[in-house]
């Protein structure tokens, strides 16, 4: 069920639907615009190929358990693309796909690398249960013993899930139930709880053993999934891992990458664009690495697709003076969808439905954003921008990619300055 | 719908700009079904009060709740708000509240084992994006200074990528409604506008008729121009020319047998020039002459001020007892003349004497007195300097966090009261605090800010000290070549009257040259 009738023509609603925090099922509400043609869909085909899916849609179990790194700028549309992959792949003839949004499932600021493994297990169990599979395997029992033997931990978890389980906690709950923590995991791991302490300690000390048990469980459960016709294999799609603290992230994806690679399930994991280049240099190889590129705005069809993203949400005739104005917004977005929304959102705020957005408004918006971008960097960054030699492994370049001051497009030597910043610097004679 | 959007282009640009922003915020807040985070940068407290009052008027559909987080060391904004906000807001079912959050920027740093460290609050905000934007049942409005938001942009990019509602207010005449007392002196600086003025005065001087029949009048015109030129050169930090014109003016005054205030003013100003350029004996002679004249002429109103200046000479000569004696006399005379508005400056200098004597408690006590008197007599434009010196006291005590906070306060006051020309010294000292902690990057960053402000406000003669410290940072990092570059710059900017400083810089140059030759 859509929240609004799109495209909207009320300025307050237009404000809401262009905010970066706007939540909507964009597939169900027909807001999704397929950008494969403009962004290039090769990377999606490649991902599918890596996951054993042929061009004709046929499925082949992958020879190895593949671990795909999925990266892209803040606001480039990673989450949307990962959700789309989940939607496309979560099919009985393909995968039993488990989509995990770390930001929603855990409190990111308190995230520890060990939590990742527990999250994989609990999410898988919860999702399986929703599909009627709740087999308690020996390996799972072992895992539960490792984590939940401590009486204080038992008490904490029992308390936190009693409502969900609707069982008599006094009478005791089984080990398997402990893995049904689900939504309570966030609270348990975020606080100074004994559960958080024990889970992390146990995982840290027994990481390899834990992986072995998890793999054994995955092996058992894979058979169940196939038998129940829920999918041919298990796939984890992990979104939002790029938001965790860099050093935790480094532990997970670089230092302990061999552990991650050792998990017997196919996985797609989003990573920060700056860390992407670090992972590339790491001796431990993930199966493949993909970057969601920014969309080049110099091609008509690209521009049209980006226009469509906006005009599916807000009524073009109500809000824009002419096509040229919207195209100007697109030009300054640099092909970054979130930046495009930001420009349009601020332009709506400036006109407030009293006038249509025209070129002068767009320029005013861009100057405002440009000023803020400029203020975030000092002369050492300007020097790099002036030289134009953007070596992605260089610390400041990585930082600028992460901060959207530089944008990554398809192809080699394809890092370019954010057009809003470029305009601002040129006007200020700093370039 | 009209199809026009016009940017304000008239002379009231900033006022119009701020009014436009209020319109935009009003639109942003109105008719909210979902929570959001709004950020508002305001340069001064007074403007913040104004904007907030207007905002409350404009969106009456909301209840406002103001919370100042200054007293708390916030790590998690979400958690702090959960703890501090009333239940009625936390449990509100619809978006009916706007929560104004003030003072969050004060939690950016914390103290750990006496060292200033990043508190992690900004990183935490980055992680809390989802919770802060989407979870509360109220609208969060984050108020702060501009630098805070720049830091957010730099260090919390995930959070920032969701920020569309960021509003930057500029100082305008609304702010001026709360009148700060006018500054008593024009800001000294090597400014182009001053150069032009000097040039025009000199042109006039050149065109003065040499054989005018009315000699007296020509002399008086010449005297006037000499006095003006002397003052302007003094403000231009050109000691030689200022001295020349003061002496010429004093000579003519004596020749014309002019006495009273205008003569004493020349002597007094020449005394102040001599004090500024460390000609202490001359300064003392001149001030004492003014004192004698005033007493003879029974002009008691200026006595307190003269004792204050004499105290400053002794202070500079490090003759602490004499300095304190004269400052005390200054206080007594000012009290007798009902000149409370001048207490602050003298207490400030008493504080400086105790600071020099490393009597920290006495220094702080007097700085606090200075702040008290400056505040109640509307001398806010001097507060920055006192907070700056409180910073120095804490810096000397290696209490970095308090030093840092007072330098920040100093910077805020200097900005608010248009004393940008003093900003360089506060940034310089923040640089020193970081240097002490061996946080070289932060030290360099602040020294660069110091240079920026000193250059921008024509305080070139103060650049030497900062370049010297930059050189020291590079030397500490074993980068002798960059150290040498900066020491040489330091030397070139240090006026020749600053003998001790010059000697110190020359020693530094010699030291790194030796190191370089050892390396080669």
Contacts between the chains, C-beta under 8 A, distances in Angstrom:
chain1	res1	chain2	res2	distance
A	11	B	27	7.5
A	12	B	30	6.7
A	12	B	31	4.5
A	15	B	27	7.3
A	15	B	28	7.4
A	16	B	33	7.4
A	16	B	34	7.0
A	19	B	36	7.2
A	19	B	164	6.0
A	20	B	161	6.6
A	20	B	162	4.5
A	20	B	164	6.6
A	21	B	34	7.4
A	21	B	36	6.8
A	21	B	133	4.8
A	21	B	134	6.0
A	21	B	162	5.7
A	23	B	134	7.6
A	74	B	157	6.1
A	74	B	158	6.3
A	74	B	161	4.3
A	75	B	161	5.3
A	103	B	129	7.7
A	103	B	130	5.1
A	104	B	130	7.0
A	107	B	127	7.5
A	107	B	131	7.8
A	108	B	127	4.2
A	108	B	128	7.8
A	108	B	130	7.8
A	109	B	76	7.0
A	109	B	123	7.6
A	109	B	124	5.2
A	109	B	127	3.4
A	109	B	128	6.2
A	111	B	127	8.0
A	243	B	126	7.6
A	243	B	127	6.9
A	243	B	129	7.7
A	243	B	158	5.4
A	244	B	127	7.8
A	245	B	123	7.0
A	245	B	127	7.4
A	318	B	1	7.9
A	321	B	3	5.6
A	338	B	161	6.0
A	341	B	164	7.9
A	342	B	164	5.2
A	345	B	164	4.7
A	346	B	164	6.0
A	349	B	24	5.1
A	349	B	27	5.6
A	349	B	28	6.1
A	349	B	164	7.8
A	349	B	165	7.8
A	350	B	5	7.1
A	350	B	20	7.9
A	350	B	24	6.4
A	351	B	5	6.2
A	352	B	23	7.1
A	352	B	24	7.7
A	352	B	27	4.7
A	353	B	1	7.4
A	354	B	1	7.0
A	354	B	2	6.7
A	355	B	1	5.9
A	355	B	2	4.7
A	355	B	3	6.2
A	355	B	4	5.9
A	355	B	5	5.3
A	356	B	1	5.7
A	356	B	3	5.4
A	357	B	5	7.8
A	358	B	3	6.6
A	358	B	4	7.4
A	358	B	5	5.6
A	360	B	5	5.3
A	360	B	6	7.4
A	360	B	7	6.5
A	361	B	5	4.7
A	364	B	5	7.8
A	364	B	7	5.9
A	368	B	168	8.0
A	372	B	149	7.9
A	372	B	150	7.8
A	372	B	153	6.4
A	372	B	166	6.9
A	372	B	168	7.9
A	373	B	153	7.9
A	375	B	146	7.8
A	375	B	150	4.9
A	375	B	153	7.4
A	376	B	150	5.9
A	376	B	153	4.5
A	376	B	154	5.0
A	378	B	445	7.5
A	378	B	448	7.7
A	402	B	157	5.8
A	403	B	153	7.6
A	403	B	154	7.2
A	403	B	157	5.0
A	404	B	157	7.3
A	404	B	161	7.0
